[in-house]
Amino acid sequence: MESPVGLRERKKAATRQAVHEATLRLTVEHGFDHVTVEAVADAAGISRRTFSNYFTNKEDALLYGEEQHIRALVQSVRDRPAEESAWTALRAAVAQFAERMSPPEREWAVRTRLAMRHPSLLARQLANHAALERDLADAVALRTGPTDTPPRPLVMAAAFLASVRIAMRIWIEEDETRGPGAVMDEILDEMGQRFT
């Protein structure tokens, strides 16, 4: 029998996902500027107050899926074998990520296009990346050698996330002709020359 806490957490996760999907669907249908929090709440079958329990605004709700992907990526880095170098672990984690997104996830493309067109979304996306950058730097710091300087994990984490962001933008601009993994490999090869 499942514990009430486990069931409650699953319900919360399902509600977050439903709100995120409703926000994305309404944004695609009506345009980001024409979507209200009230409309999202209605589409997700929740009250405006319940929406506020899960998300601060529609930007947060729209970018929730991306945040979950990045958190999973950070966890993948933490789960890599301890003997791998930091950059190797980052590369392996992003390869796993690209594999999970195969075929490429339409939602990622939609979010990236929207963020490129809407300054408020781009600002929120960059804030999400900055917050997650610290978690990634912590994971990287566990793998750096004793001769590495303290800012190295921060620089590596920032470079890695910037590489992923650049790769996603290129993937979108190329109309998704290549898989995101191939684009990420190209960008990470370029960036990795400093870290390998």
Buried (B, 14 or more C-beta within 10 A) or exposed (E): EEEEEEEEEEEEEEBBBBBBBBBBBBBBEEEBEEBEBEBBBBBBEBEEEEBEEBBEEBBBBBBBBBBBBBBEBBEBBBEBEEEBBBBBBBBBBBBBBBEEBEEBBEBBBBBBBBBBEBEEBBEBBEEBBEEBBEBBBBBBBEBBEEEBEEEBBBBBBBBBBBBBBBBBBBBBEEEBEBBBBEBBBBBBEEBBEEBE
